[in-house]
């Protein structure tokens, strides 16, 4: 995974910054051609670029963070696994005749410790996205994930899941194969596992497709990731019959990492390089690895029974509120 990516894809709010950076490069090239010293002017423009970048990315709206979470160059599950693991071997198949490429998993080592890692996998281009169904897993994907988690529990290996999907595949074939049952089964079974489970939202966490591998002792989330019961577009279409109101829905749904931290759902917010994880994937991976190792250290001190009880209470407490009378 390269340390940085070229700006081949620009979001609307990134354009002023890209224009300023292009201007700096143009001035630098002209100065070199004409042997003119403009170092002071370039220094001022670069300082302005840093300031502008901070201003833009410190005040993003929920819909803009959603755009970052869906960025085509954003690091994927396999990118992070390859960057943080000492060893890694992907395992295939749900032992029922299917091997869903939209949900990948396998065994590896993190900081010398054997672990099972699994997560949603989107594609890098149109062909790859079609092959991986844009990260929307089928029932076989969730059954494969559960097979790997049972393997981890049997051999005492912690489970690390990486969430990045707009939702589970909603096709007719998926329903024929038992999509709802597969996700519901995972929700139930993940509560009984003895080993530590850490779930990280690395991009877009959507609906039951995210929850199918999202029951854990700790929920981590990157700064520009989102986690939602339904996509803002779907919510807007349902409530207002107008998908164009998705930005309004994104604000109402409280989908950002900071919103979820305030609501007590998120355990740890992971900072990203300024501009998003896609601009410096290795730095984002280092942040993720450090957080995973710290949480594994803490969870390893507990017994399996203690972890199961804390996991149960964690989810029982989600959605609790106090209503004050006037």
C-alpha positions as CSV (number, residue, x, y, z in Angstrom):
1,X,0.0,0.0,0.0
2,X,1.6,3.3,-1.1
3,X,2.2,6.0,1.5
4,X,0.2,8.5,-0.4
5,X,-2.2,8.7,-3.3
6,X,-2.3,11.3,-6.1
7,X,-5.3,13.6,-6.3
8,X,-6.9,11.7,-9.2
9,X,-10.4,12.1,-7.7
10,X,-11.5,15.3,-6.1
11,X,-14.6,15.9,-4.0
12,X,-16.3,19.3,-4.3
13,X,-15.0,20.7,-1.0
14,X,-11.5,19.6,-1.9
15,X,-11.3,21.7,-5.1
16,X,-10.2,25.1,-3.5
17,X,-7.3,23.3,-1.9
18,X,-6.4,21.5,-5.1
19,X,-6.4,24.7,-7.0
20,X,-4.1,26.3,-4.5
21,X,-1.7,23.4,-4.6
22,X,-1.7,23.5,-8.4
23,X,-0.9,27.2,-8.2
24,X,2.0,26.5,-5.9
25,X,3.4,23.9,-8.3
26,X,3.0,26.2,-11.2
27,X,4.9,29.0,-9.5
28,X,7.7,26.6,-8.5
29,X,8.1,25.3,-12.0
30,X,8.1,28.8,-13.5
31,X,10.7,30.0,-10.9
32,X,12.9,27.0,-11.8
33,X,12.7,27.7,-15.5
34,X,13.6,31.4,-15.1
35,X,16.1,30.9,-12.2
36,X,14.1,33.2,-9.9
37,X,14.0,32.9,-6.1
38,X,10.4,32.9,-5.0
39,X,11.0,30.7,-1.9
40,X,9.3,33.3,0.4
41,X,6.2,33.5,-1.7
42,X,6.0,29.7,-1.9
43,X,6.5,29.4,1.8
44,X,3.5,31.8,2.4
45,X,1.3,29.9,-0.1
46,X,2.2,26.5,1.5
47,X,1.4,27.9,4.9
48,X,-2.0,29.1,3.5
49,X,-2.5,25.6,2.0
50,X,-2.0,24.0,5.4
51,X,-4.4,26.5,7.0
52,X,-7.0,25.9,4.3
53,X,-6.7,22.1,4.7
54,X,-7.2,22.4,8.4
55,X,-10.2,24.7,7.9
56,X,-11.9,22.5,5.4
57,X,-11.5,19.2,7.2
58,X,-12.2,20.4,10.7
59,X,-15.7,21.6,9.7
60,X,-17.1,19.0,7.4
61,X,-20.8,18.3,7.4
62,X,-22.1,14.7,7.9
63,X,-22.8,14.4,4.2
64,X,-19.3,15.5,3.4
65,X,-17.8,12.9,5.8
66,X,-20.0,10.4,4.0
67,X,-18.3,11.3,0.7
68,X,-14.9,10.8,2.3
69,X,-16.0,7.4,3.8
70,X,-17.0,6.4,0.2
71,X,-13.8,7.8,-1.4
72,X,-12.6,5.3,-4.1
73,X,-9.0,5.6,-2.9
74,X,-9.9,5.0,0.8
75,X,-7.9,2.1,2.3
76,X,-9.9,-1.1,2.4
77,X,-9.9,-4.1,4.7
78,X,-7.2,-5.9,2.8
79,X,-5.1,-2.8,2.7
80,X,-5.2,-2.5,6.4
81,X,-4.6,-6.2,7.0
82,X,-1.5,-6.2,4.8
83,X,-0.2,-3.0,6.5
84,X,-0.7,-4.0,10.2
85,X,-0.2,-7.8,10.2
86,X,3.1,-9.7,10.7
87,X,1.7,-12.7,8.8
88,X,-1.6,-13.2,6.9
89,X,-3.3,-16.1,5.2
90,X,-6.7,-15.6,3.6
91,X,-9.2,-18.4,4.1
92,X,-12.1,-19.1,1.7
93,X,-15.6,-20.6,1.7
94,X,-18.6,-20.9,4.0
95,X,-18.5,-24.8,3.8
96,X,-21.9,-24.5,2.1
97,X,-20.7,-24.1,-1.4
98,X,-20.1,-20.3,-1.5
99,X,-17.1,-18.0,-1.2
100,X,-18.2,-14.4,-1.2
101,X,-15.5,-12.0,-2.3
102,X,-17.4,-9.1,-0.7
103,X,-16.4,-10.4,2.8
104,X,-12.9,-11.6,3.3
105,X,-11.1,-13.1,6.2
106,X,-8.3,-15.3,7.4
107,X,-5.7,-15.9,10.1
108,X,-2.7,-13.8,10.9
109,X,-0.5,-12.3,13.5
110,X,-0.7,-8.8,15.0
111,X,2.2,-7.8,17.2
112,X,3.2,-11.4,17.4
113,X,-0.2,-12.5,18.6
114,X,-2.3,-15.0,16.5
115,X,-5.6,-13.4,15.5
116,X,-8.5,-13.8,13.0
117,X,-9.2,-10.8,10.8
118,X,-12.2,-10.3,8.6
119,X,-14.1,-7.5,6.9
120,X,-16.0,-6.1,4.0
121,X,-14.0,-5.6,0.8
122,X,-14.8,-3.1,-1.9
123,X,-13.1,-2.9,-5.2
124,X,-10.6,-0.4,-6.5
125,X,-12.2,0.1,-10.0
126,X,-15.4,-0.7,-11.7
127,X,-14.4,-4.2,-12.7
128,X,-13.2,-5.1,-9.2
129,X,-16.3,-3.4,-7.6
130,X,-18.6,-5.5,-9.7
131,X,-16.7,-8.7,-8.8
132,X,-16.9,-7.8,-5.1
133,X,-20.5,-6.5,-5.3
134,X,-19.4,-3.1,-4.0
135,X,-18.7,-4.6,-0.6
136,X,-22.3,-5.8,-0.2
137,X,-22.0,-9.3,1.3
138,X,-24.3,-12.1,0.4
139,X,-25.5,-14.7,3.0
140,X,-22.4,-16.9,2.2
141,X,-20.2,-14.0,3.2
142,X,-21.7,-13.8,6.7
143,X,-21.6,-17.6,7.0
144,X,-18.0,-17.6,6.0
145,X,-17.3,-14.9,8.7
146,X,-19.1,-16.9,11.3
147,X,-17.1,-20.0,10.4
148,X,-13.9,-18.0,10.9
149,X,-15.1,-16.6,14.2
150,X,-15.9,-20.1,15.4
151,X,-12.4,-21.2,14.4
152,X,-11.0,-18.2,16.4
153,X,-13.1,-19.1,19.5
154,X,-12.0,-22.7,19.3
155,X,-8.3,-21.9,19.3
156,X,-8.4,-18.9,21.6
157,X,-7.6,-16.2,19.0
158,X,-8.9,-12.7,19.2
159,X,-11.3,-11.5,16.4
160,X,-10.7,-8.3,14.6
161,X,-13.5,-7.1,12.2
162,X,-13.3,-4.2,9.7
163,X,-16.6,-2.7,8.6
164,X,-17.0,-1.0,5.3
165,X,-20.2,-1.6,3.4
166,X,-23.3,0.4,2.3
167,X,-25.3,-2.6,3.5
168,X,-25.9,-6.3,2.9
169,X,-26.8,-7.4,-0.6
170,X,-30.5,-6.8,-1.0
171,X,-31.1,-8.9,-4.2
172,X,-33.8,-11.5,-4.6
173,X,-31.1,-14.2,-4.7
174,X,-29.8,-13.1,-1.4
175,X,-33.2,-13.4,0.2
176,X,-33.6,-16.8,-1.3
177,X,-30.3,-17.9,0.3
178,X,-31.4,-16.6,3.7
179,X,-29.8,-13.1,4.1
180,X,-31.8,-12.1,7.1
181,X,-31.3,-15.4,8.9
182,X,-27.5,-15.3,8.2
183,X,-27.1,-11.9,9.7
184,X,-29.4,-12.6,12.7
185,X,-27.5,-15.8,13.4
186,X,-24.2,-13.9,13.5
187,X,-25.7,-11.3,15.8
188,X,-26.7,-14.1,18.3
189,X,-23.6,-16.2,18.0
190,X,-21.1,-13.3,18.4
191,X,-22.5,-12.7,21.9
192,X,-21.5,-16.2,23.0
193,X,-17.9,-16.1,21.9
194,X,-15.3,-16.2,24.7
195,X,-12.4,-14.5,22.8
196,X,-11.9,-10.7,22.6
197,X,-13.7,-9.1,19.6
198,X,-12.8,-5.6,18.3
199,X,-14.8,-4.1,15.5
200,X,-13.6,-1.1,13.5
201,X,-15.6,1.0,11.1
202,X,-13.0,1.9,8.5
203,X,-15.3,3.5,5.9
204,X,-19.0,3.2,5.5
205,X,-20.9,1.1,8.1
206,X,-24.4,0.5,6.7
207,X,-27.4,-1.2,8.3
208,X,-27.5,-4.9,9.1
209,X,-24.7,-5.5,6.6
210,X,-22.4,-3.8,9.1
211,X,-24.0,-5.4,12.2
212,X,-23.4,-8.9,10.8
213,X,-19.8,-8.6,11.9
214,X,-20.3,-5.7,14.3
215,X,-21.0,-7.3,17.7
216,X,-17.9,-6.8,19.8
217,X,-16.3,-5.8,23.1
218,X,-15.0,-2.6,21.5
219,X,-16.2,-0.4,18.7
220,X,-13.5,1.7,17.0
221,X,-14.1,4.1,14.2
222,X,-12.0,6.3,12.0
223,X,-12.6,10.1,12.2
224,X,-14.2,10.4,8.7
225,X,-16.0,7.0,8.8
226,X,-19.8,6.8,9.2
227,X,-22.1,4.3,10.8
228,X,-25.8,4.3,10.1
229,X,-29.1,2.3,10.3
230,X,-29.7,3.2,6.6
231,X,-27.9,5.2,3.9
232,X,-29.0,8.9,4.0
233,X,-30.2,8.4,0.4
234,X,-32.5,5.6,1.5
235,X,-33.7,7.4,4.5
236,X,-34.5,10.5,2.5
237,X,-36.4,8.4,-0.1
238,X,-38.4,6.8,2.7
239,X,-39.2,9.9,4.7
240,X,-39.6,12.5,2.0
241,X,-39.8,10.5,-1.2
242,X,-36.8,12.6,-2.3
243,X,-33.3,11.1,-2.4
244,X,-32.1,14.7,-3.0
245,X,-32.6,15.4,0.7
246,X,-29.9,13.0,1.7
247,X,-27.7,15.8,3.3
248,X,-30.6,16.6,5.6
249,X,-31.1,13.0,6.4
250,X,-27.3,12.6,7.1
251,X,-27.5,15.3,9.7
252,X,-30.6,13.9,11.4
253,X,-29.3,10.3,11.5
254,X,-26.2,11.2,13.6
255,X,-23.9,9.1,11.4
256,X,-20.5,10.6,12.2
257,X,-17.8,9.2,14.6
258,X,-18.2,12.3,16.8
259,X,-22.0,11.9,17.0
260,X,-21.6,8.2,17.9
261,X,-19.0,9.0,20.5
262,X,-21.3,11.6,22.1
263,X,-24.2,9.0,22.1
264,X,-22.0,6.5,23.9
265,X,-22.0,3.9,21.1
266,X,-18.4,4.4,20.0
267,X,-15.6,3.4,22.3
268,X,-12.7,5.0,20.5
269,X,-12.4,7.6,17.7
270,X,-9.3,7.1,15.5
271,X,-7.8,10.3,14.0
272,X,-7.0,10.3,10.3
273,X,-4.3,12.2,8.4
274,X,-5.5,15.7,7.5
275,X,-7.5,15.3,4.3
276,X,-8.5,11.7,5.0
277,X,-7.0,8.2,5.3
278,X,-6.6,7.9,1.5
279,X,-3.9,10.7,1.5
280,X,-1.6,8.7,3.9
281,X,-2.8,5.1,4.2
282,X,0.3,4.0,6.1
283,X,-0.2,6.7,8.8
284,X,-3.8,5.6,9.1
285,X,-2.8,2.0,9.4
286,X,-0.2,2.8,12.1
287,X,-3.0,4.6,14.1
288,X,-5.3,1.6,13.7
289,X,-2.6,-0.9,14.7
290,X,-1.7,1.0,17.9
291,X,-5.4,1.2,18.9
292,X,-6.0,-2.5,18.3
293,X,-2.9,-3.6,20.3
294,X,-3.9,-1.3,23.2
295,X,-7.5,-2.7,23.3
296,X,-6.3,-6.3,22.9
297,X,-4.0,-5.8,25.9
298,X,-6.9,-4.6,28.0
299,X,-9.4,-7.2,26.9
300,X,-6.9,-10.0,27.4
301,X,-6.9,-9.3,31.1
302,X,-10.5,-10.3,31.4
303,X,-12.0,-13.8,31.4
304,X,-14.3,-15.1,28.7
305,X,-17.2,-14.9,31.0
306,X,-16.4,-11.3,31.9
307,X,-16.1,-10.3,28.3
308,X,-19.4,-11.9,27.4
309,X,-21.1,-10.0,30.2
310,X,-19.6,-6.7,29.3
311,X,-20.5,-7.3,25.6
312,X,-24.1,-8.0,26.6
313,X,-24.3,-4.9,28.8
314,X,-22.7,-2.7,26.1
315,X,-25.5,-3.5,23.7
316,X,-28.2,-3.4,26.3
317,X,-27.3,0.2,27.1
318,X,-27.4,1.4,23.5
319,X,-30.5,3.6,23.1
320,X,-31.2,4.2,26.8
321,X,-32.4,7.8,27.4
322,X,-33.9,9.8,30.2
323,X,-37.1,11.7,29.5
324,X,-37.5,14.8,31.7
325,X,-41.0,16.1,32.4
326,X,-41.6,19.9,32.0
